C-alpha cells in the first residue's frame, strides 16, 4: 500500500532520514468513540439533526415519545477568554464526558454548537427528560465547583431546557 511505499522510499531510496516515524493522519484526526466532533467525541450538529428527524419519524410510526434536552454552558466565552482556548477545550471535554456518562446507550449526546450540548432521549417523556437534565446540571455544578482553571475555581454551570413529542 501507500504507507509501505512511502516508508520504503524514505528508508531505501532517499536514505536521508534516520528512524523515520510515520503518523497515520486519518487515525490522528479520527474523533473519539465514533462521534463527529473531534474535540468532545460527541455527535455534531448535522448528525444530531439527522438522528432527531429519524427518531421523530419512529416515534410517530410506533406511537412512542421522544425528548430532547439542550444545554448551554453559562459564561463559557468569559471562561475561554480568562483561561485560554486549551484549558477551555479541556473543560468542554470534561462537560461532554459528564453528559455521556449520564445517559443510556440508546440516547445520543451531541455538541450542536460552540458552547452547547444536547441529548436525544428516545422513548422518554418530558418528566424523564427533565430528570436527566437536572441530574446533568447538578453533576456539572458539583464537578466544576471543585475544579480549578487558571488558578481560580472554574465554576462552570449550564442552563438548559427540555422538549418532548409524542403520545
N, C-alpha and C positions, 0 to 999 in steps of 0.2 A: 504494500500500500504506500500511500504518500509519506507517511511517517517514517517508514523503513527507508525509502528512497532519500529523504532529507537527511536522516541520520547517516546513511551510507556516504552521501556526498560530503558531509562535513567531516566524517571520520577518515574516509579513504581517499577521496578525490582532492578536496581542498586542503586538508591536513593542517589548517591554521588553528583550529580550535582544539583545546585540550580539555578533556572531561566536559563535553557539552551537556547541557540539561535541556531536554525537550519538555515544553509545557503544552498540554492539550488545552487550547483556548476554549474549546466547546465545554470541556469539563469545568474549567475555572469559572465560566460565566453561567453555568447551569444553576438555576435557583434551588434553594433548599426545599426538600420534601415535595418536589414537583410543582411548586407554585409559580406564578407569573412574575411576582415581584422579587427581584434578586436581593433586595435589602432584607425583607422580612420572611420570605418563603411562602407568603400567603398568596391567594389568588389576586390577580389585578382587577382593575375596573371592568375591562371587557369580559373576562371570564366570569366575573361576578354577575354582570348583567345577563349573559347568556344562560348561566345556571338559574338565575332568578326567573327568567322567561320560561325555561323548561319546567321549573318547579311549579310555577303558576298554572301552566297547562296541565300538568299532572294533578294538581290539586282540584282543578275544575273537573277533569275527567273522572277522577275517583272520589270526588266529594270529600277531600281532605282539607285541612287547614295548613297554611304556611305563614311563617312570620319572618320579619327582618328586623334586626337591631342595628342601628348605625351610631357610631361614637365619634366624637371629635376630641382630640387631645387639647385640653384647655391651655392657652398661652404657649403653645408649642413653638411658635415663631420667636417669642421672647426667650424661651429656653435655648433655642437654636442660636440666637444672637449672643446670649450670655456665655454658653459653654463651647460653642463651635460645632461645626457640622458633624465631625467624627463622633463626638460624645452624644450629640443629639440623635444620631443614627443608631447608636448603641441603645439609647433609651427607647427609641421606637421599636427596635428589635425585641427588647425585653417586654414591652407592652404587647407586641404581637404574640410572643410566646405565652404570656399570661392568658390572652384571649384563646389561643389554640388549645390550651390546657383546660379551659372551662367549658368546652363544647363536646358534643357527641361525635362519633365517627361519621354520621350521616349529615352533619351540619357542615357548612362551608364558611370558613373565615377568610376575609378579604381585606385588601388595602385599596379602596376605591379612589383615594385622594392623598395628597401630601401628608396631612396630619389626621386622616380619617381611617377608621377601622370599621368593618361591618361583619355581620354574621347572618347567613341564611339558615333558617331553622325550619326544615320540613316537618310536617305533622306536629306543629306546635301552635297552640293558641296564643292569644295576646297575653294572658296571665303567665303562661310558661315562658314567653319571650321576655316579659318584664322580670321574672325571676333570674333568668340568665344574665340580662343586662345589669341588674342590681348586684348580682354576685361578682360580675366582672368589674363594675365600678368600685365596689369595696376592695377587691383584690388590688386594683391599680392604686387606690388611695393608700392602702396599708404598705404595699411594696415600695412605692416612691416616697413615702414619708421617711423611711429608714435609709433610702438610697441617696448617696452624695453625688453631685455633679459639679465640677468646677469649684470644689471646696465648700459648697453650700448644699443644703438639702435640695434634692430635685423637686420634691413636692409637685409632681405631675398628677393631674386629675383628668377625668373625662366627663363630658356631657354627652347625653345620648337620647335616643328615642326608639320606640318600637312601633311596628305596624303589623297587622295580621289580616289575612284574606282567607275566605273560605266559609264553611258552614257557619 
